[in-house]
Amino acid sequence: MVGSDDVVGAGGLDMNEVLSPITLPCGRTLANRLVKAAMYEHLAPLLGGPPTAAHHALYAVWARGGWGMIVTGNVQVSRRHLTLGADMIVPEKLTYEDEEKFRKLACAMKGKQAGGGDVGNADDTRGSKLPLAIMQLNHSGRQSPNIIGGRWPYFQPPLSASATRVGASATRKENLLSRVAYALLFQTARAMSVEDIADVVGGFVRGARLALASGFDGIQIHAAHGCAHLLYLIAQFISRRTNLRTDAYSAPVALLREIVYAVRAAVPRIFVVGIKLNAADYVSGGLREEDGRAHLAEIAGWEWEGAGVDFIEVSGGDYESPEFMQDSSPRQAFFESFARVAMDAVRRPAASPRQPSGQSHTKAPPLIMLTGGLRTRAQFALVLKSKHADLLGLARLATLQPDLPNFLLEHQLVSGIGVAERQPPKGCSVQDVSWEWERQPTPEPRSPSWWPRIVGAGIGMAWYVVAIRRLAQGSASPYSNNWVFVVLEMYFGSILDGSGKTILIMCSLVAVSLFCIIA
């Protein structure tokens, strides 16, 4: 295993590869390898809706940062399966008004005005200066909680691959409060019928058509997990622990394959189609590394009239953890191993089930995007130098450093110049440009040990949701590391914008749900 310091040697720290362009199989080119990965924004109306002015302001900030590609937070294909109650939603019937709301978001992500004028660095959409705008599509499945999941007031069970329940496999290590939280938030899912599956596939196709009509460059299909490592719907079909079916959809990637082919049939070849998987799912989901290799090879072989999957995001690592960077870390070893498996598998694609026998592939293999706590230039260079990935996915760091690509480009080190030899920009001392963000600990708070794991895992996420809202407002990141204040600001912070009704509505929904469950 290569340590991060190995990238900084006599030859210096070279960002040339990180900042170099790369072309997707569909023909679209990224200006650099840095991708603003998806993060949950929590900026849509209560119980979901279209993008808001806050979304436009937020993504305009990232558009000015010089990213090669920008991915939205998950846009739900079912309004009855939300995550935390303020999700963007693909409307059930597409209208010009709906397209216009999403078109403004696509324009903001590209640094363009809705009327067609350019705001920042600009080129035509086939050029290399504008970031590619990607809409992430998702269905939460059984992870959609009661009330704020969008099924209120009827308390219908969420859909999933099988009739399983979040927290049903919780061990005795889970405290009483955790088990109560599971019971209040989730209920046993209803196993999906063939008609339900067809409806979900149609939702992803509708989302892709919305993205295309709104000016997005492509979509990403979310087939991994969300906060607290709870699986979203497609991952619930992939995992053997949640997919207990005996029909054709018992095959782990059968649903994902059907969605990809349906989407590809509905969009042009130049439209980007990506997939998000999680390496951790092949540890805790009853799967093995061999399963991951087989799934990745199969995905790489999917092809519809010369077009298939353009990139596969592999998340689940944590390069920022000191323990993770140690040679003895089992998690780091597995993540690096899975990344190498991904790179190898996509270059040896399996035969597509819809490809005629003996016919060779006509498209290039998908690129691999690695997302997992990358925080330093040394780590960026390490991932690319070690051939662990083609693209670098940054989410939380993109919130802390929204202009990171431009910052790296401005202070780019040419090959052969070490860190100590770098000349600081005019008017700055060496200390001023010492890259403090690389060494500072992550700012998010940790939940107390007694707090339910399912909720505690979201405390750090809540800090970044607040930071995202403040980034959209042009204000500083949260100053408090107290998890109580962070969570309160996440859910009730809109009162600061003069929307006091949000607090009243949310409290009312929670009160009604608790009363109905207890009664």
N, C-alpha and C positions, 0 to 999 in steps of 0.2 A: 504493500500500500504506500502511496506517495503522500508525504506530508505537505501541508500548504506552503511551508517555507522553502521547499525544494524548487518552487517556481521562481523564487528570488535568488538568483545566483550571480556568478560573475557576469553573465550576459544581461543582467538587469531584468526588470519587470516589464514585459512587452504586452501592451494592450492592442496591438495591431489585429490579432485574430478576433478578439472580443468585439472590436469596432469594425470588422470587415463585413461586407454584405454577403448574403446567402439567398439562394433561390429555392422556393418550394417546388414540389413536383408539378403543381398546377401552373407554374410559370411566374407567380408573383414573387417579388424580391423584397427582402427586409434590408434596411440600411445597415443594420448591425445585428449582433446576436442577442441583444438585451431585450427581453419581453416583459412588459408589465403584466404579470399573471393576475388571474381573477381574484377578487376580494369582494366579500359581501358588503354592500354600501349602506343598506338600511335607510335609503333616502326616498323610496317610493311612498305613496299614500298608505295609510293604515289599511290592512287587509289587501294590499297589493294594488298595482296599477301601472301606468306608463311611466317613462322617464320624466323627471321633473327638472326645473331650472337648476336645482342643486346638482343633479347628475351632470348637466351641461357644464356648469362651472368647474366641477371636479375634474372631468375628463379633459377639459380645455387646459388645465394645469399640466396634466401628464402629456398632452399633445405637444406642449412647448418644450418638453424635456428631452426630445430626441430619441424616443424609444423606437426600436425596429418594428414592434407589434404591440398593440394594446388590447387586452381581453377584458370584457365587462365582467361584473359579478353575475351570478347565475340569474338568468331570465327564465321564469317558470313556464312550462308549457301547459300546466294545469293550475287554474286559479284556486282549486280546492286542495292543493298540496303545496302550501307555502312553507317556508322555514321559520323565520322570525317575524312574520307579519307585515313586513314592509318591502316585499320583493317586487321587482319588475315582472310583468306578466305578458305573455303572448296572448292577445285577445282571441276569443273563440271565433269571431268573424272579422276578417281583415277589411278595414275601410281606409279611405284616403286620409282621414283624420288621424287614425292610428299610425299609419305610415309616416305622417308628417312629424308626429311626436318622436318617433324613433329616428327619423331622418336628422332632426336637430342634434340628437345624441351622436350619430355617426359623424356628422360634420364637426362637432366639438372634438371628437376623438382624433380627427385628422387635422385639427387646427384650421378648420375652414368655417366660414359663416354659412348659415342655412341658405342664404341667397346666392351662394356660389363664390363669394370673395374669400381670399386666403387671409388667415390671421397671423400665422407664424411661418416657419420654414415650409415651403410648399413646392410641390412639383405635381405633375399629373399623377393619377392614381396608379399608373404603371411604373412610375419612377421610383427613385430610391430614397427620397427625402421624407415623404409623408409616411407616418406609421400606418401599418395595416390595422384596420378596425375590425375586431372579431367579437361577435356576440356569443356568449356562452349560454347554451340551452340546457335545461335541467328539469327533472321530475324528482321530487323528494321521496316519493313512495312512503314507506312506513315511518320515515324519520319526520314526517310532517306532524307537528304536535297538535293537541286539542286547541280549539278556539282560534288562536292566532294562525293556525294552519289553513284557515279559510273554509272550514266545514261548519262553523258556527252558524246558527244555533242548534243544528240538528245532531251534532256529535256522531256523524257517520264515521265508520272506521276508514282509515287510509287504505290505499291499494298497495299490494306488494306481490312478489313472486309467489309467496306461500303465506299461509295464515300464521305468521310469527309475530312476535312483539318485541319492541326495543326493551332491553333490560331483562328479558326472560331468562337469559343465561347468566345473569349476575351471580357472582359467587358470594360466599359468606364474608369475603373481605369487604364487600360493600356494606356501609353502615345503614342504619335504619333510615336516616334522612335521605340517603341515595335511593333506597327502595321506594320510599314515599314519592320522591320526585319522579321516578320512572312511572309509578302508578298514576300520578296526576297528569303527567304530560302526554303519555302515550297509551294507546290501546292496541289490542290484537288486530293486525291488518286483515283485510279480506283478500284471499287469493284471487288473482286476476283471471278473468275468463279470456277466451280468444278474442271476444269483442272488445274487452277492456284493452288488451294489448294492441289491437288495431287502432283504437282511439288514441293511445299514447304515441304510436308510430306516426299517426296523422298529426298529432300535436307538434312533434319535432319537425315534420315537413312544413307545417304552417309557420313555425318559427323560422325555418330556413328561408321560406318565401318572403316573410316579413323582413328579414335581414337583407336579402337581395334587393327588394323593392325600396328599402330605406337607405341604401347606399353603403351598407357594411361590405367589407371585403370577404367575409366568410363567417363561419360559425365554429364553435367548439362544443362537442357533445360531452357532457359531464358523466363519466362512468366510474367515478371514484367515491370519496366520502366527504362529508362536511365536518363541522366542528365536533369535538369529542369522539372523532373516528366513527361516527355513525354513518352507515352506508346509504347513499342515495339509490333511487330505484334501479338503474341499470346495474350498479354494483351489487344490489340485492339479488339480481339474476345471476351475476357472476359467482357470488359466494356460495359455497356448498352448505353453509350454515343457515342461509336464508332462502335458498332455492331447493325446495323439497319436491319439486314437480316430477311427474313421470311422463309428460308429453314431450313434444319436440322442443319446447322451451326449457327443458331440463339441461340442455347443452349450455354451458356458461356464457358463451358470447352470441347465442342465437338471436336474442333480442337486439343486441348492439348491431349485429350484422344486418338485420332487417331494417333498422333505422338508417344505417349508413347507405344502404342501397336505395332506400326510398328517397332519402335526401339527395343523393347523387343524381337520381333520375329527374329531380325537380329543379336542379340548378345547373348553370353552365360549367364547363370544365375549368375555367379560370377562377371560379368561386372556391375559396379555401374551405376545406373541411378538416377539422382537427378532433382529437379525442383526448380526454384526460383519464388516466389510470393512476392507481396508487400502489407503490411497491409494498406498503404495509398490508394491503389486502391479501397478498400472497403469503402472509405469515399468520394473520389472525382470522382469515376468512376460510380456513380449511383447505387452502390451496398451497402449492409448492412452487419453487422456482421453475421446475420443469413445466408446470402448468403455465406460468408466465411466459416462458419461451415459446410454447406452443400457441398461446393466445396472440402474442405479438407477431409471430410469423404468419398466423392466419390473417390478422388484421392488415398486415403489409401486403398480403396477396389479394385483398378485396379490390375489385376493379369494375367500373361501369363505363363502358365506351371510352377506355383509355384514361379514366380519372378514378381516383380512389381517396385514401386518407393522406393528407398532406403533412401532418405532424401529429406526434403522440407525446403528450405531456406525461412524464413520469414524476410523481411527487411522493413525498413520504420520508425524505431524508432530513437531516438537521445538521448542516455543516457548522452552525454557529455554536453548538454545544461542545464544551471542552472534552467531555467524555466521548462524544461522537467522533471527534477528530483523532482520538487515540488509536494506535494500531490494534489494540486489543478489544476495541468496541465491536461487539457482535452486530449491533444495528448498523454502524458505519460499514462494516464488511459486507453485510447483506445488501445495503443500498447501493454500494459501489458495484457489487457483483450483479445486481439486478440491472443497473444502468448499462453495464457491459453486455449483459444478456440482451437488453433491448436494442442496443446498437448492432449487435451481431444478428439478432433475429430478423430485423427489418430488412437486412441486406441479403437474407436468404428466405424470401417469402414463400409461404406454403401455397399450393395451388388453390385458386379461388373456386368455390363450389359452382359458380356460374360461368366459369371460364372454360371454353371448349378444350377437350383433352388434346394435349400436345401443343397448344398455343402458348407462346411465350408472353411474358409481361411486357406491356408497352409503356408503362409509366415508371418513373424513378421511385425508389423506396421513400417512405415518409421520413421526415427529420425527427430526431428525438429532442425533446425539450425537458430539461431537468429543473425541478423546482424543489427547494428544501433548505431554507435557512442560509442561502448564499449571502455573504455580507462583505467580503473583501475582494480586492483586485487579485490577490494571490489565489483565492478560491475560484474566481472566474477563469483565470488563466489555467489553473489546474484541471478543471473539468474539461475544457476544450483540448488541452495538451494531452490529457490521458484518454481522450476519445470516449468520454463518458456521455457526451451529448453534443448536439449541433447548436442548440439554443439554450440560453440561460433564463429561467423564469424567476422573476423577483416580484414579491407581493408586499410584504411588510416593509422591506427596505425601500420599495418604490413609494411608500407613504412617507417615510422619513426623509428620503432623498428623491423627490419627484423629478428633479432635473439631472439625475445621475448620469445618463448617457452623454449629455452635453458637457457635464462637468469632467467626465473622463476624457472626452474628446479635446476639451480645452487644455487639459493638463497631460495629454498623452505623452508617454515615454517612448522614445524611439529605441529600437533594439541596440543594446550595448550601453545604455545609460542606466545606472543603478539608482535606487531611491535616494541615496545620500548625495548623488551627483546632480540631482534634478535642480534646475534653476527655478526659484519661485516666481510667480507672476509679478509684474511691475506693481510696486507699492505694498507687497506682502513680504513678510519674513518667512523663513523656513518653517517656523512653528505654526504660522497661519495656515499653511497648506500641508499640515502633517496628517491629514486624513483621519481626524479624530473619530469620525463615524465608524471607522473600521475597528476601533479598539473599545469604544464605549459599549457597556452592556445594553441589552435590549431594554427598552423603557417600560414595557407593559408589566402590570402587577401580577402577583400570583394569588390564587385563592387560598383561604385557610385550609388546613389539612382535613378538617371535619366537613367541609363543604362537599355536596354531591359531585362526584367526578363528572357526571354528564353536564352539570351546570358549570362546575369549576373550570372545565376545559374551555369554556367560552368566556372566562373572565379576561384572558389576554386578548381574545378576539374583540371583546367589547371595547377595550382601550383603543384598538385600531379603528373600530367603527366610529368612535368619537373623534379620533385623529382625522379620519377621512372627512367627516362632516365639517371639521374646522378647516381642513385644507380647502374644501369647496368654498368656505366663507372667507378664506384669506387670513385666518387667524392662527395662533400658535397651537401646537399640540397640547394635549392635556397636561396640566401641571401637577395633578394629583396622582399618586400611585396607590391611593386607597381604593380597593376594589369595589367597595360599597358606592362611593361617589361616581366611579367610572360606569358601573352598571346603571345607576340611576340616570346619569347623563345620556347613556345610550338610548334608553327607552323614553325618557321624559325630557330630553334636552331640547326638543323642538319648542318647549315653552319659552326658551330664550329667544326664539324667533317670533314670539307673539302668538303662537298657536297653542294656547292653553287648553283648547278643547281636546287635544291629543291625550293629555294626562287623564282627563275625565273619561274619555272613551275607553282607554286602555284599562284603567282601574275598574270600570264597570264590567268590561269583558272578563277580566280575571275574577272579579267577585261572583259574577253569574256562573262561570265555569266551576269554581270551587264549590258553590252552593249545589249545583246540579250533580257533581261527582259525589259529594259527601251525602247528599240526600238519596 
